[in-house]
Amino acid sequence: MTEPNPEADSLVRAATLLSYRWTTRIITELDDNGPVARRRGSLAATFPDIPVDVLKTAVAGLRRRGLVRRETLTTGEQQLTLTEPGLALGDVYDRLGRWARQYDYPDDQTDFVTRVEAALGLLRDPHTVTFLLNPHAPYEAGRVAGAVDAGLVRQGAHVPWILTDAGRELQGPLAEVQGWATANTALVQRVRHARPAPPVSRVRAAVPGVVQGAALPEAAPRRSA
């Protein structure tokens, strides 16, 4: 198999950008409930599950990556709000969350944020993304090992590898991430590659042998996918 193409590279960078610690938790909160006032204690009250010093670092990182901004109102009050790229993540998260819920990924007891982060973890693997983009090309077994372990790919009778139902269904969310990455190329291209996270838990039900792909923090539930 050839090295990942630019299309796959962009997708992996986008998944990496969206996998930074607490990104999904903060973006989802702002998307669901609107901007948060910058008054003393307001952020901490909105995100009680995140230590104050960690929250400050996470928000600063989101601002650097162009996903949130500080906005000054006519009253002079400041608030934390989503940028246009941040707002556009609502549809991306919904597609990822619905896929993960359909296949109990990473298990059948997780909340929306955790499901989204786990699905993003799969898309941080360049070999998995390359296969999803072009499942008909010849691939060495070592290159599809991650996708096989995740229940996205299996050996075929007439071709070496074929997508499972979970793999085919993941192509929809993948296209959503791809659209977001294309619309936000400047943000995505600044991202360094990150190694795919190690598997941390196995799931049951429709995707036997699936392992969680994103070693991200636990997050409080916010909405159903």
N, C-alpha and C positions, 0 to 999 in steps of 0.2 A: 504494500500500500504506500502511496506517496505521502509526503508530509501534509499536515492540515493546510487547506487552501485559505486564501484571505477571508472568505465568507465564514469559514469555521473559526478562524482566528478572531474575527470580530465578535462572534457569538460567545466564545470563551471569555474574551475580555469583558463583555457586557455582563456575563454571569458572575465573573470575579468582582466587578464593580459593585454589583448588587448583593454580594455575599459578605461585605464587610460587617463587622460586629454591630448589631443593633439596627442596621439599616432598615430591614423589613418592619421591625417593631415601630420605629419612629415614623417612617413613611406611611404606614398603615393608619396610625393614630391621626396624623394630620389629614390624610385622605378621607377618613371616616368622619372626623369631628371638626375639621377646619383648623385655622391658625391658632397658635398658642401665644398668649401675651407674654412679654419678656419681663413682667414684674417679678420682683424678688419672690422666689418660691413657686412661681407658676409652673415652670418646667418640671421641677421636682414633684409637684402635686400631680401633674399630668402623667408622669412616668415614675410612679412610686417603686416599681420593680427594678429600676436602674439606679445604682449608686450615683450620687450627685457628681463626683469627680469623673466617673466613667461617662455620664450623660453629657457633660461639657465637652469631653474629648470626642464623643460620637457625633455631637451636633457640629463641632468644628470640622470634623472630617466630611460630613455630609455637605457642609457649605463649600469646602474646597472642591468636592467632586461635582458641585453644581446641581445638587438635588433639593436643597433647601436654601432659603435666604432670610435675612432680617429685613423687615419692612417697617418703615416709619409711617404712622398714620397722621392725619391732619391734626389730631390731638397731641401729637408729639410722642405718643406711646409706641413702643416697638413690639413687634410680634414676629414669631417664627412661622414661616409659611412655605409651601412647596413652590418650587420653580416649575416652569412648563415641563421639563423632563421628569421632574418628580411627580407632577400630576398625571402624566401619561403612564406611570407605572401601575395605576389602578387596574387597567385592563390586563396588563402583563401578570400581575399577581392573581387576578381572578382566574385566568386560564391555567396557570400553574397550580393554584389551589384546587381547582375542580379536578384536574388530572390526578393530583395526589390523593384527593378524597376518594375518587373512583377506585383507585388501586390500593387503598389503605397504606399510603406511603408517607412517612416511614413506618407507621403502624396505624391501627384503627382508633387510637385514643388521643391523637395529637390535635392541637388547635391549628387555626388557619395559618398563623405566622410560621409555625414550625413546619407545616406541610410545604409552604412556599420555599422556605430556606432549604429543605431537603431536596426539592425538585431542582432548585438552582444548583445544588451541589452536583447533580448529575451532569449539568451543562457546563461545568468547569473542567470536565474531562475532554480534551481535544479529540481523542480517538472516538469516544462515544458520539460527540457532535458530528464528526466527519462521517461516521456510519449513518447517522440519522439523516444527514443531508443527501447521502448517496449510497443507499443500502445494496445496490446492485454491483458495485465494484468488488474485485477480489481483495480479501483482507486476510492477513496472517492471524492465527489464533491469538497470539499475544496482544494484538492490537484491539481485539474485541472482548478481551477478558473482562474488563470493567462493565461493559454493556451486558455481557452474558450473566455476570454475577448479579447485576441489577434487574434481571428478568426482562430486559428490553430486546434481547437477541437470542436466538437458539439455532442449533444446527439444522440445516434443511435436508430434504431427501434428494433434491436435484441440484441445489446450489449449496455452497458451503454454509452460508449464514442467511437467516431471514429474520425479519422483525416479528416479535410477538404482538399480541393485541396492545399491550402496554406501550411497546415501542412505537407502533403506528399512531396510537392516540397521543403520544408525546410530541409528535411532529406538529400538531396544532399549536401548543404552547411554545414550541421552539420557533415557529414562524412569528409568534407574537413578540418574543424576545428579539428576533431578527429585525422586525420592523422598528422596534424601539431603538436598537443599536444603530440602524441605518439613519434614523432621524436625529440621532445624537452622536454622530461619528466623532466630533471633537472631544467629547467627554470620554468615550470608549477608548479611543486610541492612546490616551494618556495612561491607561491602566497597564501595569505590569502583570505578566502571567503569574498565576499562583498554582502550586501543585494541587491536584485534586485531593480533597480531604480524605483521610482514612475512614474505612467503614466503622461505624460505631454501634449499629443495631440492625438486627434482621427483622423483616416484617412477615406477616402471614397473608392468608387469603389469596387474592388474584394474581399476585406477583411473587411466586415462591422464590426464595433465595435473595430477595431484594435487600440491599444494604443501604443505610442512610449515607448519602454522599456529601453532606455538608456538616462539618463539625462546628455548628453555630450555637449560640446560647439559647437556653430555654426562654420563651417569651409568653407573656400573658395573652390569653385568647381575646380577640377583638371582634371577629365576625365569622360567619359561616361562609364557606366557599360555595 
